[in-house]
């Protein structure tokens, strides 16, 4: 396999999008899907779920809302969908338990919270076991500096703060799905049948919010489903740019299938699995003039969410590395993300990233067989793709 797959990696806003200029890009995991082992029905279900997430975030941006809220809305849809390795579709650790992770970061304080310190740009949580939508917890922690002054919290302490802020909790059985449970057993060399873990009794008030996989398929009587990605290591994520120039990155995951108990991946580690930042462009008169001629603003910025084998993203500080390449090497978002994804591949790290710069340019490079991905702009048309050689198209 070549070192990197472009996957329709860069999208530049056309002139008609100059005002307003907002965009949302999402991913639903990368690395373990095989086209030959998939069916048209499976692929359609995943793309329908991606489109649903894009539309949810788009409604926030279209109404002038915050990038942070748009990204959380998009990620929440994927957390509620059992197709993806987050929330209701999360994978199990080696002990047969769910341990979730999440993060949020903004390039500058959101307009709705102007008093927020500019040095406080994000929050993350790990080892989460009861929070229905981990992305909601990340946002709540970020917006509560007095209760959560630290950039990263874990376990029961993080969830207790979430409860005090109104973040919804569920019984751990809510996260169970038969498909992920069978993968867990299969990966440990244990018999898949009988299914020993009890099917959860989900209260009626959650059924209306959790995605019914059958609703994404033409076969409305379909009660069972098989995931397209086997033994996943990926995440779900969203990066949004709002009309005020704020970029937000939100990521959520169940981690690696059969990970060790207590393992922490790149999703909650700032600078590794996620990043958002803006900076004032440096340079003398000649460079500033050249930047203006090229249509570059006074400020640069980027938001990043990664997906794949997170251990490698940690070792490479992948997400913040993209920002540094853009800031100090004057690389475009396409060049910077491509370089980082190539470096990950050289060291054995399979996956991809999504990124948005302050001008609304989008990059979605990957170095593996596929990455669930999509983008939506002010025209409201969700464009999605799965495999490395696919163009982003409308479903």
DAFENPE-V112501 format. One record per residue. PSI is psi in whole degrees, 0 to 359 (NA if undefined). NEAR is the number of other ideal C-beta (glycine too) atoms within 8 Angstrom. Layout:
PSI:NEAR
PSI:NEAR
//
This chain:
133:5
160:4
331:7
147:11
130:10
316:7
44:14
47:10
327:10
135:10
123:9
137:7
134:11
170:5
328:4
346:4
6:11
328:6
114:4
159:6
99:12
155:14
152:15
131:17
142:15
160:19
155:18
22:16
158:15
155:15
334:18
11:13
142:13
124:8
317:8
338:4
5:6
163:9
159:5
325:5
318:9
312:11
321:11
322:12
316:13
317:13
326:13
320:10
319:16
317:15
320:12
319:12
318:16
317:16
325:11
315:12
325:17
321:13
325:9
311:12
320:16
326:9
10:6
16:6
175:8
145:12
320:16
313:15
324:10
317:18
320:18
319:15
314:12
315:17
323:18
320:12
318:13
328:16
329:16
352:11
124:15
353:12
336:14
152:14
72:15
151:15
236:16
341:12
19:13
154:14
166:15
151:15
183:14
336:9
5:6
27:8
160:9
128:12
110:15
158:18
152:18
161:17
157:18
140:19
144:13
153:16
337:15
163:9
139:12
149:12
332:8
347:5
65:8
339:6
352:4
134:10
138:6
342:7
349:4
98:9
358:11
168:13
154:13
162:18
146:19
166:15
44:11
134:15
349:11
353:9
119:16
311:11
96:13
327:15
329:15
324:14
317:16
316:17
316:14
318:13
318:17
320:13
3:8
69:10
332:9
324:5
328:9
74:12
345:5
152:5
346:6
131:11
167:13
158:9
215:10
326:5
316:8
318:15
328:16
319:8
318:14
318:14
317:9
339:7
6:10
14:6
129:12
135:8
156:9
164:10
142:6
336:10
340:8
326:11
350:12
134:12
145:9
321:9
315:10
327:16
318:13
321:10
317:14
310:13
317:10
318:9
334:9
3:8
23:4
154:6
139:4
331:7
145:4
158:3
105:9
330:3
126:7
140:4
136:7
146:8
99:5
125:7
154:6
327:5
347:6
335:11
322:8
342:6
342:6
134:11
124:13
117:6
325:12
332:10
344:7
358:12
155:12
338:5
93:7
347:7
2:5
119:9
338:4
157:5
155:11
132:6
146:11
327:11
130:11
134:9
57:10
153:13
1:13
192:17
183:16
152:18
161:16
142:19
128:19
145:19
125:15
179:14
348:8
3:5
10:12
136:14
135:18
139:19
128:19
133:20
148:17
142:20
161:16
355:15
204:16
142:11
130:12
34:11
160:11
150:6
131:9
0:6
136:10
125:9
199:15
340:13
318:17
2:14
107:12
131:13
348:8
295:15
351:17
154:21
149:14
137:16
153:10
156:10
156:8
130:6
134:12
174:4
161:7
191:5
318:5
314:7
317:10
321:10
317:8
320:8
317:10
320:8
329:6
2:6
15:5
139:8
175:7
332:4
142:10
166:13
161:13
150:18
141:17
139:17
129:18
162:18
139:18
212:16
98:12
336:17
323:9
326:14
326:17
314:12
330:8
358:13
53:9
312:16
313:17
334:12
324:10
315:17
318:13
322:9
321:13
319:15
313:8
335:6
358:8
33:4
153:9
167:9
328:16
312:11
317:9
314:17
321:15
319:13
315:10
318:14
322:15
317:11
322:9
316:16
319:12
331:7
2:9
6:7
109:14
142:11
207:20
179:18
157:18
146:17
150:17
133:16
177:13
342:13
1:10
9:14
141:13
140:13
140:15
54:17
154:15
159:15
28:15
189:15
334:10
164:12
123:18
124:14
159:17
162:16
148:15
139:13
187:11
343:8
349:4
13:9
114:7
126:14
131:10
162:15
165:13
302:13
162:9
329:10
13:5
143:10
147:5
123:12
164:8
138:6
NA:8
//
